[in-house]
Amino acid sequence: MAEKRLVVQVRADGTVHAETFGMQGPECLDYIAVLENMLEAETTESAFTEDYYRSSVGQDDSVITEDRDALGR
């Protein structure tokens, strides 16, 4: 699994650009929220990368069913 990183750039005009790497799905949003709190700032523009739409490795989407006849019910 790739290393999780948050790359932050503070530009000359004072704006901040941040991008996450090594994260999939909405996990990246938690890191942005922490950054907003640290800087006492608010996101004004945001875009999702391809990684946002990918599932995390090891994510369990299985469905468990039971056979009620086998359980004697």
C-alpha atoms as an extended CHARMM CRD file, in Angstrom:
* protein
*
        73  EXT
         1         1  MET       CA              0.0000000000        0.0000000000        0.0000000000  PROA      1               0.0000000000
         2         2  ALA       CA              1.2580000000        3.4910000000       -0.8420000000  PROA      2               0.0000000000
         3         3  GLU       CA              2.3790000000        5.8600000000        1.8720000000  PROA      3               0.0000000000
         4         4  LYS       CA             -0.3330000000        8.3340000000        2.9060000000  PROA      4               0.0000000000
         5         5  ARG       CA              0.7340000000       11.9340000000        2.3490000000  PROA      5               0.0000000000
         6         6  LEU       CA             -0.7850000000       15.3750000000        2.5220000000  PROA      6               0.0000000000
         7         7  VAL       CA              1.2020000000       17.8730000000        0.4450000000  PROA      7               0.0000000000
         8         8  VAL       CA              0.5660000000       21.4960000000        1.3790000000  PROA      8               0.0000000000
         9         9  GLN       CA              1.6980000000       24.5530000000       -0.5820000000  PROA      9               0.0000000000
        10        10  VAL       CA              1.4120000000       28.0650000000        0.8370000000  PROA      10              0.0000000000
        11        11  ARG       CA              1.4950000000       30.4250000000       -2.1000000000  PROA      11              0.0000000000
        12        12  ALA       CA              2.8970000000       33.9650000000       -2.2110000000  PROA      12              0.0000000000
        13        13  ASP       CA             -0.6150000000       35.4400000000       -2.1450000000  PROA      13              0.0000000000
        14        14  GLY       CA             -1.3870000000       33.5390000000        1.0850000000  PROA      14              0.0000000000
        15        15  THR       CA             -3.6330000000       30.9160000000       -0.4590000000  PROA      15              0.0000000000
        16        16  VAL       CA             -3.0670000000       27.3030000000        0.4930000000  PROA      16              0.0000000000
        17        17  HSD       CA             -3.1730000000       24.3620000000       -1.9030000000  PROA      17              0.0000000000
        18        18  ALA       CA             -3.3530000000       20.8430000000       -0.4660000000  PROA      18              0.0000000000
        19        19  GLU       CA             -3.4190000000       17.4630000000       -2.1630000000  PROA      19              0.0000000000
        20        20  THR       CA             -3.5890000000       13.9900000000       -0.6700000000  PROA      20              0.0000000000
        21        21  PHE       CA             -1.7550000000       10.9340000000       -1.9660000000  PROA      21              0.0000000000
        22        22  GLY       CA             -1.9940000000        7.2440000000       -1.0890000000  PROA      22              0.0000000000
        23        23  MET       CA             -5.6070000000        7.4600000000        0.0720000000  PROA      23              0.0000000000
        24        24  GLN       CA             -8.7160000000        6.1220000000       -1.5650000000  PROA      24              0.0000000000
        25        25  GLY       CA            -12.3370000000        7.0410000000       -1.0970000000  PROA      25              0.0000000000
        26        26  PRO       CA            -13.4930000000        9.6730000000        1.3760000000  PROA      26              0.0000000000
        27        27  GLU       CA            -10.5290000000        9.0820000000        3.7410000000  PROA      27              0.0000000000
        28        28  CYS       CA             -8.7960000000       12.1190000000        2.2210000000  PROA      28              0.0000000000
        29        29  LEU       CA            -11.5630000000       14.4120000000        3.4520000000  PROA      29              0.0000000000
        30        30  ASP       CA            -10.5690000000       13.7250000000        7.0720000000  PROA      30              0.0000000000
        31        31  TYR       CA             -7.0820000000       15.0610000000        6.3780000000  PROA      31              0.0000000000
        32        32  ILE       CA             -8.4230000000       18.1920000000        4.7150000000  PROA      32              0.0000000000
        33        33  ALA       CA            -10.6950000000       18.8220000000        7.7170000000  PROA      33              0.0000000000
        34        34  VAL       CA             -7.6790000000       18.6060000000       10.0600000000  PROA      34              0.0000000000
        35        35  LEU       CA             -5.7830000000       21.0530000000        7.8650000000  PROA      35              0.0000000000
        36        36  GLU       CA             -8.7250000000       23.4820000000        7.8870000000  PROA      36              0.0000000000
        37        37  ASN       CA             -8.8220000000       23.3410000000       11.6890000000  PROA      37              0.0000000000
        38        38  MET       CA             -5.0670000000       23.8560000000       12.0380000000  PROA      38              0.0000000000
        39        39  LEU       CA             -5.0910000000       26.8660000000        9.7190000000  PROA      39              0.0000000000
        40        40  GLU       CA             -8.4570000000       28.1880000000       10.8910000000  PROA      40              0.0000000000
        41        41  ALA       CA             -9.3570000000       28.2190000000        7.2110000000  PROA      41              0.0000000000
        42        42  GLU       CA            -12.1520000000       27.0540000000        4.9510000000  PROA      42              0.0000000000
        43        43  THR       CA            -11.9630000000       25.1630000000        1.6730000000  PROA      43              0.0000000000
        44        44  THR       CA            -13.0730000000       27.4090000000       -1.1830000000  PROA      44              0.0000000000
        45        45  GLU       CA            -12.4120000000       25.0400000000       -4.0780000000  PROA      45              0.0000000000
        46        46  SER       CA            -12.1620000000       21.2650000000       -4.1660000000  PROA      46              0.0000000000
        47        47  ALA       CA            -11.9020000000       18.4830000000       -6.7410000000  PROA      47              0.0000000000
        48        48  PHE       CA            -11.7940000000       14.7080000000       -6.3830000000  PROA      48              0.0000000000
        49        49  THR       CA             -9.0680000000       12.6730000000       -8.0690000000  PROA      49              0.0000000000
        50        50  GLU       CA             -9.4200000000        9.1640000000       -9.4830000000  PROA      50              0.0000000000
        51        51  ASP       CA             -8.2720000000        7.7910000000       -6.1220000000  PROA      51              0.0000000000
        52        52  TYR       CA            -11.3900000000        9.1780000000       -4.4470000000  PROA      52              0.0000000000
        53        53  TYR       CA            -13.5610000000        6.9220000000       -6.5870000000  PROA      53              0.0000000000
        54        54  ARG       CA            -11.4870000000        3.7730000000       -5.9640000000  PROA      54              0.0000000000
        55        55  SER       CA            -12.3020000000        1.3500000000       -3.1750000000  PROA      55              0.0000000000
        56        56  SER       CA             -9.7810000000        0.7680000000       -0.4230000000  PROA      56              0.0000000000
        57        57  VAL       CA             -7.8790000000       -2.4940000000       -0.6440000000  PROA      57              0.0000000000
        58        58  GLY       CA             -9.3080000000       -4.9770000000        1.7990000000  PROA      58              0.0000000000
        59        59  GLN       CA            -12.6860000000       -3.3200000000        1.9790000000  PROA      59              0.0000000000
        60        60  ASP       CA            -15.2880000000       -5.9160000000        2.8740000000  PROA      60              0.0000000000
        61        61  ASP       CA            -18.4500000000       -5.6140000000        0.8050000000  PROA      61              0.0000000000
        62        62  SER       CA            -19.6390000000       -9.1470000000        1.5040000000  PROA      62              0.0000000000
        63        63  VAL       CA            -23.2330000000      -10.0120000000        2.2700000000  PROA      63              0.0000000000
        64        64  ILE       CA            -23.9230000000      -12.6070000000        4.9400000000  PROA      64              0.0000000000
        65        65  THR       CA            -27.0210000000      -14.7300000000        4.5870000000  PROA      65              0.0000000000
        66        66  GLU       CA            -28.2290000000      -17.5510000000        6.7680000000  PROA      66              0.0000000000
        67        67  ASP       CA            -30.1430000000      -20.6740000000        5.8970000000  PROA      67              0.0000000000
        68        68  ARG       CA            -32.9890000000      -20.6810000000        8.4160000000  PROA      68              0.0000000000
        69        69  ASP       CA            -33.8480000000      -24.3260000000        7.5750000000  PROA      69              0.0000000000
        70        70  ALA       CA            -30.3190000000      -25.4110000000        8.4540000000  PROA      70              0.0000000000
        71        71  LEU       CA            -30.6040000000      -23.5940000000       11.7800000000  PROA      71              0.0000000000
        72        72  GLY       CA            -33.8180000000      -25.4470000000       12.6590000000  PROA      72              0.0000000000
        73        73  ARG       CA            -36.0630000000      -22.3910000000       12.4580000000  PROA      73              0.0000000000
